[in-house]
Amino acid sequence: MPFTTLPARFYTDPDLFRRELDAFYFERWICAGRTEFIPKPGDYFLREVAGESILVVRGAGGAVNAFYNVCRHRGTRMCTEPEGHCGGRIQCPYHGWTYSLEGDLLGAAHMVSDFPRADYPLRRIHTDVWDGHIFLHGGSRPEPLARQLGKLPEKFAAWRMQELRLHRRTVYGVQANWKLVVLNYNECLHCPLVHPALNRLTDYLGAQNEPPDPHYAGGSMGFRGEAETMSMDGQRRRAYLSGLDDGQRRQVCYYSIYPNLLLSLQPDYMMVHTLWPRAVDRTEIFCEWYFHPSEMANSDFVAVDAIEFWDTTNQEDWRMVELAQAGIGSRAYTPGPYSPREELLHGFDEIVRGATESR
């Protein structure tokens, strides 16, 4: 008998959704952004994670720190803008409690002279960095990020992701459960029907997928004919990323690093999606395009070809996952059979079952 899709409750039950957020967004490493977003001490950005506001800030010594955006006095949120610069200190706007960039309480107005400030630091979130990507972990004793990434750092070293810089970000609101976005990304059997432009450039049956892994899934696809990059016409208008060999220049790597990083590595740029679940049937998606700064400095630099191509492809995907969400919510839905080519999807389903059904 073939493996089947998950029961509807995994996409429609708000209680199960909340358990998933704890299991995946607090007890695994999640990608929050890039080190370039906070280049100087005091630079910060906020991320909403499962209803929590998380403050990611560059420390005085250059380290990346993250804290719950909650003052230890009376619980007030401290930073309110999505990104910015807080100078050398983090200060609560309500009563002025002040913290160092490392989270230590420095000043607590109107408290007694021997008040134990050391007992009231900001609540810390664990941080780590992989090739320019900032990761967060809300657990008390997380396993090393390197264990979650496995062999991916070595596999993708040639792309030198840390050297790339953001050119464009588009934020999408998708009326679907976050897992449906992951499942859609993990297969291209839908590409001939849903993505005519993409299907002209790559063979949807030619994907070289790795066996399912507990922490990620993915593989590579080669180009058809004379295509050299993923754009409307397949013509490359930028130099190859300098670290790639001939084989890497002829393929695109697509990897979903659970739970929220969808990494697309092209021969001449990088595209990143990060998934931010807002409700059991609603997901906010940041899509970002990164290029080498030497390319962006050229007077004839263009990126619209890549951006238009993937914006079209994204919107085609979002329509499908929204239709899937609507259908799964029907009383007529029952789990359906996976094909043998959907092993990555079944592998992800098993990870979801293992992470949530024991709770």
PALORO-780145 format. One record per residue: residue in one letter; x, y, z of N, C-alpha, C in turn. Coordinates in steps of 0.001 Angstrom, whole numbers, padded with zeros to 6 digits, always signed. Layout:
<nodes>
AXYZXYZXYZ/...
</nodes>
This chain:
<nodes>
M+000837-001201+000000+000000+000000+000000+000874+001254+000000/P+000505+002270-000769+001302+003511-000778+001116+004291+000513/F+002103+005119+000812+001961+006055+001923+000883+007084+001569/T+000268+007657+002594-000798+008625+002365-000471+009965+003009/T-001186+010971+002571-001046+012309+003131-001556+012333+004565/L-001285+013422+005266-001679+013538+006660-003177+013795+006800/P-003767+013387+007919-005165+013737+008187-005365+015249+008228/A-006612+015664+008025-006928+017089+007907-006543+017876+009142/R-006590+017257+010325-006343+018018+011554-004953+018651+011569/F-004003+018078+010842-002658+018649+010808-002623+020003+010092/Y-003673+020333+009382-003734+021600+008651-004867+022510+009113/T-005732+022001+009997-006924+022774+010366-007134+022925+011861/D-006442+022168+012693-006691+022164+014134-005814+023217+014815/P-006402+024263+015391-005594+025311+016042-004771+024795+017217/D-005268+023819+017965-004496+023289+019095-003265+022541+018605/L-003416+021741+017566-002274+021031+016998-001288+022027+016403/F-001792+023090+015804-000932+024144+015255-000054+024749+016348/R-000631+025022+017505+000159+025607+018595+001235+024634+019083/R+000931+023356+019123+001948+022377+019515+003069+022315+018484/E+002696+022430+017215+003711+022442+016162+004662+023617+016302/L+004117+024777+016619+004982+025953+016749+006007+025746+017848/D+005598+025164+018962+006567+024865+020021+007611+023874+019528/A+007151+022819+018843+008061+021746+018419+009028+022204+017342/F+008556+023026+016415+009387+023389+015265+010009+024774+015372/Y+009297+025746+015934+009795+027118+015926+010487+027523+017226/F+010404+026682+018264+011137+026973+019495+012124+025866+019849/E+011918+024665+019381+012790+023554+019736+013646+023083+018570/R+013676+023855+017514+014619+023682+016410+015219+025050+016098/W+016337+025023+015399+016920+026270+014913+016087+026780+013745/I+015729+028059+013783+014999+028691+012692+015823+029828+012124/C+015676+030060+010819+016414+031140+010168+015650+032446+010353/A+016325+033458+010896+015677+034729+011202+016028+035838+010222/G+017152+035731+009537+017593+036806+008647+019071+036670+008368/R+019701+037784+008055+021095+037771+007638+021919+038720+008496/T+023189+038390+008652+024073+039230+009450+024194+040633+008864/E+024045+040778+007560+024158+042098+006939+023053+043042+007393/F+021946+042491+007934+020857+043352+008396+021244+044138+009646/I+022247+043676+010379+022682+044355+011608+024207+044519+011570/P+024710+045388+010712+026162+045484+010527+026912+046102+011700/K+026273+046994+012482+026991+047731+013529+026394+047423+014900/P+027214+047526+015966+026667+047368+017321+025478+048299+017545/G+024411+047751+018094+023192+048515+018319+022174+048396+017212/D+022572+047913+016028+021602+047650+014959+020750+046451+015366/Y+019475+046502+015039+018588+045402+015433+017493+045201+014389/F+016853+044022+014448+015586+043807+013762+014723+042916+014643/L+013429+042949+014409+012466+042148+015163+011926+041027+014284/R+011624+039898+014922+010908+038811+014264+009783+038347+015183/E+008615+038148+014603+007500+037577+015363+007529+036071+015191/V+007706+035352+016287+007815+033894+016270+006744+033334+017197/A+005740+032699+016620+004675+032082+017409+004065+033056+018407/G+003834+034273+017952+003237+035286+018811+004202+036014+019716/E+005465+035614+019718+006486+036277+020526+007272+037262+019673/S+007555+038429+020233+008421+039397+019575+009856+039124+020010/I+010717+038823+019048+012120+038506+019323+012988+039637+018767/L+013868+040144+019612+014790+041224+019266+016146+040618+018929/V+016600+040832+017696+017916+040367+017254+018795+041598+017107/V+019907+041641+017836+020704+042862+017914+022191+042526+017828/R+022958+043426+017209+024412+043281+017164+024981+043799+018478/G+025733+042921+019167+026293+043270+020453+027480+044212+020346/A+027897+044721+021512+029002+045678+021543+030291+045081+020999/G+030491+043786+021210+031696+043135+020717+031550+042523+019347/G+030401+042722+018710+030181+042208+017357+029364+040941+017291/A+029070+040311+018432+028294+039077+018422+026839+039370+018079/V+026156+038372+017541+024719+038467+017285+023986+037944+018516/N+023181+038802+019131+022405+038431+020315+020919+038479+019995/A+020137+037712+020741+018686+037735+020571+018020+037592+021930/F+016934+038342+022123+016214+038359+023393+014711+038448+023120/Y+013926+037948+024078+012510+038297+024063+012408+039816+024213/N+011563+040419+023420+011405+041868+023417+010463+042276+024553/V+010873+041938+025766+010015+042092+026949+010852+042644+028094/C+010478+043799+028613+011180+044386+029747+010938+043544+031002/R+011964+043390+031839+011857+042595+033063+011160+043347+034189/H+010781+044604+033982+010102+045384+035008+008615+045033+035041/R+007883+045438+034008+006449+045172+033969+006002+044594+032631/G+006977+044008+031923+006635+043240+030733+006413+044031+029464/T+006756+045292+029440+006502+046124+028266+007406+045721+027100/R+006851+045727+025891+007689+045574+024708+008548+046826+024552/M+009813+046605+024245+010757+047720+024248+010960+048321+022868/C+011337+047529+021897+011530+048026+020536+010234+047813+019763/T+009822+048824+019034+008541+048755+018333+008672+048820+016823/E+009755+049392+016313+009956+049447+014876+010514+048102+014382/P+010174+047688+013156+010650+046382+012660+012155+046246+012618/E+012853+047364+012447+014319+047361+012426+014792+048753+012774/G+016063+048853+013179+016573+050173+013526+017890+050096+014261/H+018177+051152+014998+019420+051257+015755+019078+051779+017149/C+019512+051053+018175+019174+051442+019550+020361+052055+020279/G+021413+052410+019554+022578+052989+020196+023329+051945+020998/G+023908+052365+022109+024692+051447+022920+023891+050725+023981/R+022577+051039+024084+021749+050430+025124+020345+050181+024599/I+019670+049223+025243+018274+048933+024960+017462+049491+026124/Q+016548+050409+025827+015803+051050+026906+014301+050839+026731/C+013647+050470+027828+012195+050340+027829+011572+051739+027771/P+010598+051967+026900+010016+053300+026774+009047+053659+027895/Y+008711+052689+028755+007682+052924+029775+008277+053578+031024/H+009232+052903+031687+009823+053435+032915+011345+053558+032845/G+011894+053306+031656+013297+053605+031451+014283+052557+031890/W+013813+051342+032258+014800+050298+032547+015694+050135+031321/T+017010+050019+031587+017984+050066+030506+018884+048838+030565/Y+019163+048272+029396+019935+047031+029284+021100+047228+028324/S+022165+046473+028557+023275+046473+027616+022870+045689+026367/L+023692+045787+025344+023437+045034+024111+023643+043542+024317/E+024180+043171+025472+024319+041765+025834+023198+041314+026774/G+022241+042206+027044+021052+041858+027815+021139+042102+029302/D+022248+042603+029825+022389+042845+031261+021631+044107+031664/L+020968+044048+032805+020262+045220+033315+021272+046227+033849/L+021272+047432+033288+022215+048463+033692+021574+049491+034621/G+020333+049833+034335+019676+050860+035124+018224+050528+035372/A+017782+050676+036636+016396+050403+037019+015926+051553+037903/A+015310+052539+037297+014919+053753+038024+013942+053453+039145/H+014115+054178+040256+013195+054161+041396+013234+052870+042216/M+014212+051995+041950+014353+050800+042776+015277+051116+043957/V+015299+050240+044951+016130+050446+046136+017606+050388+045754/S+018431+050974+046566+019848+051114+046229+020552+049777+046066/D+020140+048759+046820+020799+047455+046714+019992+046481+045849/F+019190+047007+044946+018390+046160+044052+019308+045242+043251/P+019029+043929+043197+019933+042970+042528+019746+042976+041012/R+020362+043935+040358+020180+044069+038914+020627+042819+038152/A+021600+042105+038664+022096+040912+037971+021037+039821+037864/D+020000+039896+038680+018939+038884+038649+017899+039158+037571/Y+018026+040267+036846+016981+040656+035905+017531+041004+034517/P+018289+040106+033911+018698+040345+032523+017526+040075+031580/L+017658+040517+030346+016676+040150+029336+016700+038643+029118/R+015535+038078+028815+015451+036644+028542+016075+036367+027183/R+017083+035519+027180+017897+035301+025985+017327+034196+025105/I+017481+034363+023794+017237+033339+022782+018593+032950+022205/H+018847+031655+022055+020131+031204+021520+020280+031646+020060/T+021504+031979+019681+021806+032398+018314+023009+031636+017767/D+023029+031496+016454+024198+030973+015751+024123+031491+014322/V+025223+031378+013612+025310+031916+012252+025908+030862+011339/W+025290+030704+010180+025831+029839+009130+025947+030643+007835/D+027162+030920+007427+027443+031535+006124+026572+032764+005863/G+026407+033595+006902+025640+034820+006772+024199+034716+007213/H+023667+033504+007393+022298+033306+007855+022272+033256+009384/I+021411+034048+010006+021249+034042+011461+020173+033039+011847/F+020494+032193+012818+019541+031203+013312+019248+031462+014790/L+018003+031182+015186+017541+031329+016559+017027+030001+017082/H+017147+029808+018400+016618+028606+019061+016086+029014+020423/G+014810+028685+020682+014188+029084+021931+014292+028080+023047/G+014881+026920+022795+014996+025893+023826+016056+026230+024853/S+016043+025487+025954+016996+025755+027029+018377+025189+026743/R+018442+024031+026103+019728+023394+025791+019706+022854+024369/P+019810+023725+023377+019709+023257+021989+020917+022453+021561/E+020673+021513+020651+021805+020849+020024+022510+021849+019127/P+023772+021622+018795+024490+022585+017945+023803+022753+016592/L+023819+023962+016073+023275+024202+014749+023936+023297+013715/A+025219+023042+013870+025939+022197+012911+025316+020821+012789/R+024752+020302+013879+024122+018987+013818+022843+019044+012989/Q+022094+020128+013119+020872+020265+012338+021198+020450+010853/L+022276+021155+010543+022636+021402+009151+023324+020218+008497/G+023944+019335+009279+024590+018155+008722+025679+018509+007731/K+025584+017928+006538+026626+018130+005526+026376+019340+004632/L+025308+020108+004904+024980+021223+004013+026053+022314+003971/P+026685+022691+005097+027732+023722+004988+028843+023355+004010/E+029264+022105+004034+030294+021679+003083+029743+021634+001666/K+028519+021154+001524+027913+021008+000204+027756+022355-000494/F+027419+023404+000266+027115+024704-000321+028230+025727-000133/A+029402+025299+000295+030498+026240+000557+030871+027036-000685/A+030769+026415-001864+031210+027082-003095+030381+028311-003426/W+029141+028394-002921+028299+029559-003218+028709+030795-002395/R+029507+030610-001359+030000+031727-000541+028852+032673-000173/M+027844+032100+000456+026619+032854+000724+026858+034088+001574/Q+027846+034041+002458+028102+035183+003325+028499+036419+002524/E+029053+036230+001338+029478+037373+000523+028318+038048-000197/L+027182+037371-000340+026065+037900-001120+025292+038932-000317/R+024621+039828-001040+023907+040927-000385+022487+041036-000938/L+021599+041463-000039+020188+041583-000381+019969+042672-001436/H+019183+042328-002447+018767+043309-003448+017275+043631-003339/R+016449+042626-003062+015012+042852-003010+014362+041868-002037/R+013364+042369-001325+012530+041507-000484+011070+041747-000850/T+010323+040666-000998+008880+040720-001184+008238+039892-000086/V+007209+040426+000552+006504+039726+001621+005137+039305+001099/Y+004847+038018+001229+003583+037459+000766+002754+037003+001970/G+001457+037214+001899+000525+036644+002852-000241+035531+002174/V-000079+034303+002656-000655+033129+002011-001681+032504+002945/Q-002873+032257+002434-003946+031690+003242-003851+030161+003235/A-002815+029674+003870-002576+028228+003915-001654+027909+005084/N-001731+026692+005561-000865+026204+006624+000581+026162+006131/W+001514+026459+007028+002921+026547+006640+003452+025249+006060/K+002934+024104+006515+003447+022817+006044+003100+022572+004588/L+001973+023114+004122+001629+022969+002711+002626+023714+001828/V+003176+024815+002313+004208+025533+001567+005465+024677+001478/V+005839+024027+002586+007011+023148+002570+006797+021983+001609/L+005635+021351+001680+005361+020219+000797+005421+020636-000662/N+004856+021770-000988+004881+022261-002364+006314+022478-002842/Y+007155+023021-001958+008545+023288-002327+009328+021997-002541/N+008909+020930-001875+009667+019677-001900+009361+018793-003103/E+008567+019263-004037+008314+018455-005239+008045+019358-006433/C+008292+018791-007631+008040+019538-008858+007113+018764-009795/L+006399+017789-009282+005460+017063-010126+004337+017983-010607/H+004119+019065-009884+003092+020021-010294+003600+021014-011339/C+004893+021006-011626+005476+022063-012451+004912+022136-013872/P+004681+021021-014586+004142+021160-015950+002794+021862-016002/L+001938+021630-015016+000616+022243-015013+000618+023647-014427/V+001437+023873-013392+001360+025107-012619+002381+026141-013074/H+003573+025709-013512+004686+026616-013797+005183+026458-015239/P+004470+026949-016217+004937+026780-017601+006294+027418-017866/A+006561+028590-017279+007858+029241-017520+008990+028431-016902/L+008815+027980-015675+009836+027179-015018+010051+025862-015754/N+008964+025256-016214+009064+023949-016861+009810+024014-018183/R+009862+025194-018805+010640+025337-020034+012139+025297-019770/L+012541+025600-018537+013968+025745-018218+014581+024501-017595/T+013785+023701-016880+014309+022510-016216+013354+021340-016427/D+013901+020138-016373+013110+018915-016518+012581+018503-015158/Y+011268+018546-014986+010694+018282-013668+010918+016843-013208/L+011198+015932-014135+011483+014552-013756+012981+014306-013577/G+013782+015347-013770+015230+015171-013698+015838+015559-012369/A+015022+015801-011349+015552+016218-010046+016390+015102-009425/Q+017531+015475-008889+018405+014551-008174+018257+014828-006684/N+017305+014149-006054+016993+014407-004652+017820+013539-003722/E+018201+014117-002595+018824+013332-001539+017766+012516-000818/P+018135+011415-000174+017176+010705+000668+016678+011613+001789/P+015444+011399+002251+014908+012252+003323+015814+012265+004544/D+015958+013432+005133+016778+013643+006325+015881+014237+007410/P+016138+013961+008683+015285+014526+009735+015303+016046+009821/H+016281+016689+009202+016420+018138+009359+016233+018931+008069/Y+016301+018276+006940+016160+019002+005685+015809+018041+004560/A+015412+018610+003419+015153+017825+002212+015537+018670+001021/G+015949+018021-000058+016270+018794-001241+017055+018022-002263/G+017450+018738-003293+018214+018160-004374+018525+019220-005405/S+018941+018785-006577+019329+019710-007634+018616+019355-008929/M+018482+020360-009794+017895+020181-011114+018787+020862-012140/G+019035+020174-013241+019831+020756-014316+018974+021557-015276/F+019637+022407-016066+018939+023239-017032+018672+022466-018319/R+017596+022850-018988+017318+022340-020324+018075+023169-021361/G+018520+022531-022421+019055+023228-023585+020100+024265-023270/E+019862+025500-023746+020819+026588-023591+020548+027452-022366/A+019557+027122-021566+019252+027920-020375+020441+027919-019416/E+020693+029076-018782+021823+029224-017862+021421+029737-016490/T+020192+030184-016347+019729+030676-015048+018210+030637-015046/M+017625+030828-013851+016172+030824-013735+015662+032244-013918/S+015186+032515-015141+014603+033803-015495+013597+033525-016598/M+012877+034545-017026+011834+034318-018012+012364+033703-019305/D+013565+034089-019730+014112+033538-020965+015292+032600-020735/G+015732+032429-019486+016842+031535-019196+018201+032101-019521/Q+018267+033351-020021+019546+033962-020361+020184+034579-019126/R+021467+034311-018956+022197+034824-017794+022726+036217-018104/R+022385+037185-017254+022800+038574-017424+023815+039004-016374/R+024285+038078-015598+025258+038361-014542+026357+037309-014612/A+027493+037629-014031+028579+036650-013967+028186+035492-013061/Y+028750+034328-013338+028584+033207-012419+029169+033584-011056/L+028596+033071-009999+029228+033201-008690+030590+032543-008759/S+031596+033217-008227+032980+032893-008574+033466+031551-008054/G+032844+031012-007017+033355+029770-006451+032842+028501-007096/L+031957+028604-008078+031284+027429-008628+032117+026745-009711/D+032037+025415-009734+032686+024669-010814+031695+024508-011970/D+032120+023851-013039+031285+023732-014239+029978+022998-013941/G+030038+021969-013120+028831+021225-012797+027842+022059-012003/Q+028337+022824-011047+027466+023668-010227+026857+024807-011043/R+027545+025218-012098+026998+026277-012955+025838+025788-013820/R+025674+024484-013919+024640+023917-014785+023435+023412-014004/Q+023306+023824-012751+022202+023298-011947+021711+024343-010959/V+020535+024067-010410+019963+024844-009321+019722+023897-008157/C+020088+024317-006953+019860+023517-005748+018665+024085-004989/Y+017732+023203-004629+016551+023587-003859+016520+022766-002578/Y+016632+023434-001430+016639+022721-000153+015699+023410+000827/S+014876+022617+001479+014066+023107+002597+014746+022653+003874/I+015198+023615+004666+015878+023346+005927+014848+023612+007014/Y+014354+022533+007605+013198+022620+008492+013510+023408+009756/P+012541+024241+010175+011194+024314+009614+010962+025428+008606/N+011821+026458+008530+011332+027665+007854+012216+028247+006771/L+013328+027598+006424+014226+028155+005414+014118+027348+004122/L+013691+028015+003056+013680+027433+001718+014794+028114+000939/L+015832+027361+000634+017062+027903+000061+017171+027487-001402/S+017249+028481-002293+017369+028234-003730+018676+028845-004210/L+019608+027994-004590+020937+028444-005002+021079+028308-006507/Q+021180+029466-007157+021314+029548-008603+022792+029725-008957/P+023143+029587-010216+024545+029820-010598+024997+031265-010439/D+024034+032232-010431+024412+033644-010414+023733+034438-009306/Y+022930+033814-008465+022293+034507-007351+021716+033492-006384/M+021241+033988-005268+020596+033161-004246+019215+033731-003966/M+018236+032846-003849+016906+033247-003408+016590+032500-002118/V+016003+033215-001167+015684+032658+000142+014221+032956+000460/H+013497+031935+000891+012183+032126+001501+012299+031759+002981/T+011727+032574+003849+011549+032184+005243+010059+032211+005557/L+009602+031175+006263+008175+030973+006537+007873+031368+007972/W+006823+032178+008137+006420+032666+009453+004926+032372+009657/P+004603+031251+010299+003194+030906+010519+002503+031940+011395/R+001333+032421+010961+000546+033394+011716-000734+032792+012266/A-001235+031726+011663-002416+031018+012134-002387+029644+011492/V-003289+028777+011898-003292+027424+011355-003481+027435+009842/D-004135+028476+009307-004394+028560+007875-003836+029834+007254/R-002770+030378+007851-002195+031621+007326-000700+031658+007585/T+000070+031964+006544+001529+031995+006629+002043+033258+005948/E+002940+033960+006629+003644+035089+006026+004981+034583+005507/I+005313+034960+004284+006526+034457+003635+007377+035631+003179/F+008625+035653+003643+009594+036624+003153+010352+035957+002004/C+010336+036587+000841+011139+036102-000286+012198+037151-000579/E+013459+036729-000625+014579+037661-000776+015521+037176-001871/W+016015+038129-002655+016965+037853-003733+018313+038471-003363/Y+019360+037665-003442+020716+038092-003076+021645+037927-004276/F+022517+038929-004456+023488+038918-005535+024851+039300-004970/H+025875+039056-005758+027208+039448-005300+027345+040964-005396/P+027919+041619-004381+028022+043088-004413+028816+043617-005592/S+029779+042852-006089+030528+043331-007254+029635+043406-008482/E+028665+042513-008584+027705+042573-009685+026769+043763-009517/M+026270+043950-008287+025336+045045-008047+025988+046409-008250/A+027308+046463-008134+028027+047733-008330+028185+048097-009798/N+027960+047144-010695+028095+047426-012121+026982+048353-012606/S+027330+049258-013485+026334+050213-013993+025245+049524-014798/D+025542+048365-015371+024545+047659-016188+023903+046494-015437/F+024023+046487-014107+023425+045394-013323+021907+045395-013472/V+021362+044202-013694+019915+044017-013719+019564+042793-012882/A+018412+042859-012239+017903+041720-011472+016433+041470-011748/V+015816+042345-012513+014375+042245-012726+014001+040929-013395/D+014905+040364-014212+014595+039102-014880+014371+037982-013868/A+015241+037905-012864+015104+036875-011836+013921+037158-010924/I+013733+038415-010567+012664+038773-009633+011297+038541-010265/E+011103+038971-011516+009820+038754-012179+009525+037278-012360/F+010559+036507-012701+010364+035073-012893+009878+034416-011611/W+010549+034696-010490+010198+034012-009255+008954+034599-008608/D+008675+035874-008827+007419+036419-008316+006238+035738-009017/T+006347+035545-010314+005303+034809-011041+005189+033384-010525/T+006326+032718-010375+006320+031330-009897+005776+031248-008480/N+006191+032174-007613+005679+032192-006244+004158+032294-006232/Q+003621+033237-006984+002178+033446-006945+001419+032258-007521/E+002012+031581-008488+001412+030329-008968+001375+029288-007852/D+002467+029197-007098+002506+028246-005971+001515+028620-004880/W+001478+029911-004530+000592+030304-003423-000869+030012-003768/R-001248+030181-005012-002624+029860-005405-002909+028378-005188/M-001955+027523-005534-002160+026086-005376-002252+025676-003908/V-001373+026216-003055-001426+025810-001654-002682+026360-000978/E-003165+027505-001433-004433+028010-000892-005600+027131-001313/L-005566+026626-002561-006598+025689-002985-006499+024381-002207/A-005264+023943-001925-005096+022734-001120-005649+022934+000283/Q-005367+024086+000889-005900+024373+002219-007428+024346+002207/A-008027+024944+001198-009483+024971+001113-010055+023566+000969/G-009418+022730+000151-009921+021384-000047-009740+020493+001162/I-008606+020622+001836-008352+019806+003017-009343+020139+004124/G-009838+021373+004131-010824+021767+005120-012217+021225+004868/S-012417+020556+003748-013731+020004+003419-013999+018700+004165/R-015252+018428+004470-015618+017145+005095-015404+015980+004131/A-015227+016286+002844-015006+015234+001860-013556+014757+001824/Y-012652+015517+002451-011233+015155+002377-010924+013936+003227/T-010185+013012+002661-009539+011923+003408-008113+011820+002878/P-007169+011318+003675-005788+011223+003200-005686+010454+001888/G-004937+011028+000953-004768+010417-000356-003393+009797-000519/P-003219+008954-001551-001956+008219-001722-000859+009073-002339/Y+000339+008939-001795+001516+009534-002407+002029+008632-003527/S+002612+009255-004549+003296+008484-005583+004709+008144-005101/P+005376+007182-005745+006758+006876-005355+007702+008058-005496/R+007350+009061-006312+008198+010227-006507+007972+011301-005440/E+007118+011016-004471+006831+011983-003421+007390+011541-002069/E+008525+010870-002105+009105+010349-000870+009548+011467+000071/L+009984+012613-000476+010389+013712+000390+009193+014244+001179/L+008020+014221+000571+006824+014705+001242+006431+013772+002378/H+006451+012488+002101+006143+011529+003165+007177+011618+004280/G+008448+011824+003921+009473+011964+004944+009207+013154+005847/F+008781+014278+005262+008448+015445+006072+007231+015162+006951/D+006228+014491+006414+005049+014138+007209+005435+013335+008447/E+006363+012410+008290+006770+011585+009422+007494+012418+010477/I+008256+013403+010044+008894+014314+011000+007828+015074+011778/V+006809+015544+011076+005724+016274+011726+005002+015380+012729/R+004679+014168+012336+004014+013250+013260+004858+013035+014509/G+006132+012753+014313+006998+012468+015450+007158+013639+016397/A+007103+014861+015846+007326+016047+016665+006082+016480+017424/T+004902+016108+016941+003676+016654+017529+002783+015626+018211/E+002745+014405+017720+001766+013450+018252+002145+012961+019645/S+003422+013107+020026+003835+012687+021374+003546+013748+022423/R+003077+014923+022009+002872+016033+022942+001501+015942+023582/
</nodes>
